[in-house]
Amino acid sequence: MPKRTLQGVVVSDKQNKTVVVRVDRQLTHPQMKKTIRRSKNYHAHDEKNEFSVGDLVWIEERKPISRLKRWEVIRGEKKVAAQ
């Protein structure tokens, strides 16, 4: 069975070797037929502490590392600083 991969934005990097990633998804309401947005936060393992708040990252499912961490950052893009 292939591992799931999700794309999201880092919302917290305060913990050591851990980032909190917000994954957004869109779905159509079954009755109203209106597009609605849902989001969920995932704790992901970031071995080198290289990602910070606002970075776009891809996370992949893996075996549990701790009570909350079941995901690992596989790649990411740094947020471009506005000048």
Steps between C-alpha positions, in 0.01 A plus 500: 500500500652837399563766760272803494658833410341833594592860424463776757636813664708508819307680776735431794868410537548555873568136587836334441507287182123545457284726285123537505362496146153627399354301210205665322248318283191603306182299472148549374224506758272202435173691534584864428742422211725780620877467513626509859851495645619271775842496666681266735829528690763225493817471709788405271861402565759753375840345577717806420263773628523660155139614447336801663155658514352570156705243305322267258581134579407148390454245777490121476345237723739290708511286812434688826792695647312633803146537628404759236762461225405256223620712207840607366597799285640369171554829315405864515528848356615795705270800523632789292562802723329820380733796460 
